[in-house]
C-alpha cells in the first residue's frame, strides 16, 4: 500500500516576508531564535544545529533539495501552516516562492492548514515572558473570510500538486473555537462552510474537504437555535459539514513532561476513544517531540507548556509510534491512507524531521524504514 505521509511546515524560516522583522529583526526568520537557543538545565539537548544549515526556505533551490530528501525518505505531502492577519496573508513566501517555485514540486503534494490562532508574545524571544499581549487576532469577520476563501480557491486549490480526498481539495482548520468566533451563530458558521464549498464548485472543483485539527475533548460554547449552549466537538463538526479530523501536536492533549514512550502509550489509548466523540474518519498523528524552551529566555519548569520537555524522543521511539500509525491506517481500509506528522521543521518546538547534529538523519530514516522499506 502507498501511504500519504504528510508533514506540517512552519513557514517562518525566511526573512522574505517584511512583517517577520518585528519578531526576528536579523532577517532570517525564526532561525534567529534557533541560533540563540541554549541549554536550560543539566542534560538538556540544546543547542542543536540543522545539518542543512540556516537556509532560506522561500528559496526554490533550497526547496528542491528538501523535496528530494522528503520523497526519498517517504514524506510525500507537506501541510503548510497558512496565516491571515491584519486583513492580508502572512508568511506565504515559503509556499509561493519556495515550494511552488521548485522545479520538482510535482514529486509531492501539499495542502493548507489555516492556522488562525492569535499572535501574542510567542514568536519574539525578547518579550517571551510577557503574557496576554495580543498583536494580531486570529478570528476574521465574514467579509474577510470570504476574501481569504477566494484566495485559497483561486491561488492553490486548482493546482495539480494540491492534495485531495475523494476529488476534493483538503483544507484543515487549526482552531475550532476561533473559527466559530468569526460567526455570530453556529447556523451562520454552517452557512459559511456551505458558501466556501459552493464557491469552490463555481471554480470547477468538486467542493472542499474540510478537515479539523482536534485538540482535547473539550466542548465549545455556541449560539444555536437562539440559545447559548455547550456542544461537543464531534457534534459541531458534523453540523458544520466537516469530513475528517486529525491532530497537530501531542501537546494539545497530553502531559509532555515525560518519556516519549510513556506519552505514546496514552496517545494510543486516545485513538481508541475517538470513535465515541465523532463518527468522522480520524487520520492518525505522530509528533516528533516537544520542547519550546528555545523561544523563552526564562525557563519555567512549572509551566505545563513552556516548561514541558519530552525525554528520549529518539528515532527508535519515533519509529515505534510511526509503526502504530501505519497499523491504524491498515485497520481502517475504508478511509484514505493519510498520516500526519509534526513536523518537517518546527525547530523551536523541538518537533522536526529535518536532520540535526544530535540524531543526524535518524528521524527521516525512521520514516523511510516504516513506510518505504
N, C-alpha and C positions, 0 to 999 in steps of 0.2 A: 504494500500500500504506500502511496505517496502522501506524506504528511505536510500540512501547511504550518510551518513553524514561524510564528510572527513575533518579532522583537520590537518593543517600543523604542522610539527615538526621541530624545530630549534635544531639540534643535538649538541649543544655546552655545554650541562650540564654534562660534563665528563672531566676528566684530562687524560684519557687514550690515547688520540692522542698526541704524543710528541710535535707536532708543535703548539699546543694550548698554550704552556708555554710562547711563545713570546708575547701573548696578555694577558694571565691570569696566572702569574707565581706561584700563590698559588697551582695550580694543581687541581682545582675543576671546571675548565671551567668558563663559564660566571656567575656562581653563585657568583664568586668573585665580579663582578660588582653589582649584586643584593644586596649583603651584604653591600656594600659601599653606596648605594643609600640613599639620604637624601631629605627632602622637599626643594624645590627651591623657594617657595613663600607661602604666607599665604593661607591656605585652600588646599594646595597640598596633595594628598592622598598617599604620600610616607613618610617613608619607608613601605614596605609590606613584609610579610613573608609567605613562602609556608607552608601550613599545613602538607604536606608530608615530609617536611624537605629539606635540600640541598642535595638531593640524586644523586647518580651516575646513569644516565640514560643509561649507557652502561652495567649496571649490569642486567643480565637476571631476577634475583629475583625482582628487582625494576620494571622492565617492566611487569612482570607477574601481579603484583599488579595494575599497571596503565592500562593494557589491561582489567582487570576485571572491573575497575571503568569506563573506557571508554564505554565498551559494555553495562554495566548496565545502563548507562545514555544516550544511543542512538548514541554514536560515534562509527562507525563500520569500518572506514577506516582511516589510517594515511598516510599523504603525507610527505615523508621525503625530506627535503632540501638536495640535493646531490651536492658535490663540486669536482672540478678537478682543481688543481693549481700546477704550477711548474712541470708539466709533470706527476702528480700522483694524486690519490684520496685524499680527505681531509675530516675529520670528519665522517668517515664511521662507527666508533665504536658503536654509539648508535643503528644503524640499524643491523650491522653484529653481534655484541656481545649481545646487549640488546634485541631488538625485535626478531631477528631470533634465539636467544638462549633461548627465553621464552618457557616454556612447553605448554602454552595455546595460542600460536601465531595463531593457526588455528581458533580462535574465531573471527578474524577480518582480513581485507585485508590491503594492503599497496601499494603505488606506489611512483615513484621518480619524483621530480621536480628538473631538472638540473638548479641549481642556479648559473649561470655563470656570475655574476656581478664582477666588480673589487673589490679587497680588499684594503681599504685605512686605515685611522686612526680610523675608526668607532669602531672596537672591543676593542681597547686599551684605556681605560679611561685616562691613564696617559698623552696621547698625543691627547686627544679627540678634542682639539680646534685648531689643525693644519688642514690645508686643502690641498687637491690635492696631498697627498703623497701616490702614488700607490705602494703597497707592492707586490701584485700579479695581473696580468691582467686576466680578465675572458675569453677573446676570445682565441680560440685554433686554431692552424693550422690544415690543413686537415689530416695530418698523425696522430696527437694526437686525433682528432675527431674520427677517425676510431678505435683507440685503446680503447678509453673510451666507444664507442658504443658497441664493442665486450664484454667489461667488463659488461656493463649493461645487455646485452642479455644473456650471459653465466652464470652470477652470480645471477641475480634476476628475469628476465622476465619469466623463466620457472617454478618458484616456485608456488605451489598451492595457496599460500596466495597473489600472486600478482594480483592486481586489473585489470580487463579487461572490455572493452566496445566492444560489438559485437565480442567477441572472441579474441580481440587483447589487448596485454598489453599496458597500458597507460603511456606515457612519457610526462610530462609537461615541457615546456621551459619557463624559467623565463623572460629573456630579449631578445626581438626580435632584437633590434639594435645590441647587442653584438654577438648574434648568427650569424647575417649576416656578421659581421666584420671578421669572421673566413673564409669567402669565398671571392674570387676575384670578382665574379659577382653573380647576382641573379640566373642566369642559373646554376652556379656551386653549389649554395645552394640548388636549386631544385634537382639536381643530387645527392647531399649529403643526402638529405632526402630519395630519392628513394633507394640509396645504403643501408642506415640504414634499411629500410623496407625489402629489399631483403635479407639482412644479417640475419634478424630475421626469415624470411621464410626458409633460409638454415638450421636454427637450429630447425626446426619443428614447428615454430609458424605461426600464420595467418597474420603476419606483425606487424606493430606498429601503435597504435592510437596516433598520435601527437596532443598534446593539448597546446595551447598558453596561457600564462599569460598576460592578457591585462593590460595596464596602462591607459593612457588617449587616446584621439582621434587623436594623432599625426600621421603625415605621416613620411616616412623614405626615406633617400637618398639611391638609389640603382643604380648599374650599370646593365642596362638591354638593350639587343639588341644593345650593343655598345654605349649607351648613359647614362649619369648620370642624373637621373630624380628623382622627388619626387613621391612616390607611397603610397597610403593609406594603413593603417593597414590591412583592410579586404581583399583587392586585393592581398597583399603579401601572406597572409595566404592561400588563395585559390590557388595561383600559386605554393606555396610550397607543397601543398597536406595535410595541417593540417585538422583535422576533428572536432575540437571544441575549445572553449576557456572559460576562467573564469578570476577571479581577485585573487590577493594575498592580497591586503590591500586597504581599502578605501582611505588611504593617497595618493595613486598613482593618484587619480583623484578627490579628494575633499579637501576643506579647513577644516582641522581637529580642528582648534582652536574655536570650537563651541559646542553647546549642541548636544549630540548624537542623540536625536530625530529629530533635525533640519537637521543634516547631513544625516540621513537615508531617509528623505523625498526627498533630492536631489539624493540619490542613486537610489531610485525607479524611478525617472524621467530618470536617466541614463539608467536603464534597458529598459525602453520604447523606447529609441532612438537606442539601439544596433542593431536591425534588419536593420537599414539604413546603418550600417557600414559593416556588414558581413551577409551572408546567413548561416553561420555555426551555429550549436547549441551553445547556451550560458548556462553555468551552474551557477546559482546564488551564490553569495558570501556574507558572513556576517563577518564583523570584530568585535572583542570584544571591540575595542577602539584604542587609540593611545596616547602614551606619552613616547618618548625615552629619556627624560631628565636623567634617571639613567646612561646613557652612557657618560654623559658630566659633567665635573667638573664645567664649567661655563654655566649658564643658559642664553640663548639668545632669549628673548621673541619676538624679531622682525624677527627671522628666521622662514620661513613657515613650516619647517620640524622639526628641533630640538627645536623650541620654541613652537610648537603646542601641546596643551594638551586638549584632549576631555573631556568635562564636562558631568557628570551624565551618564557614561556608566554602568548603573546599570543592574542587572539581569532582572529587569522588562522591561527596554527599549530594552535590547538584545532580550528578548522573543518576543517582537513585530516584530523586524527585522527577527527573525527566522520564525515566522508565515508567514511573507510576502514572504520569500524564499520558504517555503513549498507551498504556494499558486501559486507561479511562476511555480514550478515543476508540480503541479497539472494541470495547464493550458497548459502544454507542454507535453502531454502524449506520443508523438512520440519519445521522447528522454529519455535516462536513468535518473532515479530519483536522480541525484547527486547534492549535495550542498557542497560548500567548506567553511571552517571556518578558520579564523586567530585568534587564532591558539590554539594548545594544550599547548604551553609552551614559547611563546615569552614574557618572563618576562621583559626584558629591553626595550621593546617597549610597555609594559603595554597592551598587547592584548593576553590574555591567558584564557583557560578554567579551568586549574588546580585550586584547592581550595586554598584560602589565608585567612589571618587574617582580611580582610576587609569585604568580602561577603561570606566567608565560601564556601560551595558547590553551591552557588547561580547560577553561570553560567551553571554548569553541570545539575543542577535541571531544569533550563530553557530549555535546550536541550531535556531532558527526557520528560518534560511536553508537548513539541510541537511534538516530533517525536515518542514517545513511549506511553505516557498516552492517 
